[in-house]
Amino acid sequence: MAKVYDVPADELIAQLADQLKKDKKIEPPAWSPFVKTGSHAEKIPQNKDWWYIRCASLLRKIYIHGPIGVSDLKVAYGGRKQIGYNLAHHKDAGGAIIRHALQQLEASGYITKVPTKGRMITSEGMKRLDRLATEIHKELIKTAPAIQRYA
């Protein structure tokens, strides 16, 4: 059985986002089409499904690094911001987006809150991610060319 560590992150996040779209408890808030993801971003996200992609990315990050708090996630999703002619500085991502996404993932039962430590993945969330990683791993093995040995 493959784990999340064994498959490419972009494929896992894309397929997990498609699955999260079908979940009734995970829906973008009314303000999501109008907000930037942080002060470092120049524009709003161009992808219409960015909320589901962010939720999938958060779920994967909590699986790998959990328990992890909102402040650490704000740093991880932040970026560089150029201010005038000065050197660029790191700016954290917006906390409301991360908090609302985490609250929706908690309501779905994929993560749980650990007092004074942050969020941690539940067994249900771990099962879902591991099953998806196993499916992706099987697809990658089927599409990978066979290694030929030369004597």
N, C-alpha and C positions, 0 to 999 in steps of 0.2 A: 504494500500500500504506500503510495507516494504521499509526501507531506508538502506543505506550502513552500518549503525551502527548495524543493526539487524541480519546480516549474517556473517559467519566466513570469515575472510580476505583471507585465502588461497584459498577457493573455488571461491570467487568473482574474485580474481586476475587471477586464472587459466582460468576461463571462459571468462573474459574480454580480456585476452591475445589471446585466440582463435579468438575472434571477431576482435581484432585489426590486426591480420594476414591478414584478408580479406580486410582491408582498404588499398587502393592504396597509400595514402600519408604517411603511416608509414612503412618504410623499414629500415633495419639495414644498417648503412654506410659500405663502403668497408673495413674499418679498424676494424670493430667490432669483427671479429674472432680472432684477434691477440692481443687485449688489455686486461689488467687486469681492474677490476672495481675501483681500487684505490691502493695507495701504501701499504695499510694494507693487501691486498690479496696476496697470494703466487703464485697462478696459474690463468690462464684465466678461465672464466666460462665454465663448462663442458656441460651445457645444450645448445643445438643448438639454441633454441628459447629464449635465455635470454634477447634479446633486447625487445621483445614484453612483456615479464614478467616485465621488468623494466619500460616500458611505462605504463603498467596497474597499477603497484604499485605506480608510480608517480601520475597518475590520481586519484587513491583512496586517496593518501596522501594529494593532493591539495584539494580534495572534503572535507576532514575532517578538515584540518588545514589551509586552504587558507584564505586570500592571504599569500603566502609563497615564499621566495626568493631562489635563487640558493645556496647561502651560507648556509642557514638553511638546505636545502636538502642534501648538501655535508656532513654536520655534521650527519644528520640522517642516511645516507647510508654508513658512515664511519665505522671503527671498530678498534679493538685493534691490536697493532703491537708490537711484542717482539723484542727488540733490544739487542742482546747479552745476558748477564746475568742480565742486569738491569730490572727494573719493566717495564711492558708493558705500552705503552702510546696510547692515541687515535689519529688516523690519519683520516683525512677527505677522502671522496670518490673523484674520479676524476670528475672534473667539466665539461669536454668536453662531457662526456656521458650524463650527466644530461641536459646540455644546448641543445644538439642536439635532445634529446628525447622531451624536452619541445617545441622546435621549430617545431617538427613534429606534436605534439599534438595541437599546435596553428594553424598550417596550416590545420589540420583536423577540427578545429572549436570547440574542446572540452574545451580548456582553453583560457584565454586572459591575456594580460599583463596589470597590474595596475601600473602606474608610482610611483616610490619610495616605493612600497609595495611588488612587486613580481608578481606571477601568481595567477590567480583566476579561478575557474571553470565557464564555461558559462552555460546558461540554456540548451543548447543542450547536453553538457556533463553530466549535472545533470540528465536530462531525461534518458539518456542512462544507467547511473549507477543505477538509481532508478528502471528502468524496469528490469534490470538484477538482482538486489537484490530481487525484488518481485518474479521473476521466481525461484531463488534459495531458497527463503523462502518457497514458495509453495512446492517445491521438498522436503525440509527438513520436512515439516509438514506431507507430505504423507508417508515418510519413518520412521518417529518417531513412536515408539510404543505408543499405546493409554494408557493413565493413567487410571488405574482402581481404583475406590473408594470402599473402604471396609467399611461396616457399623458396 
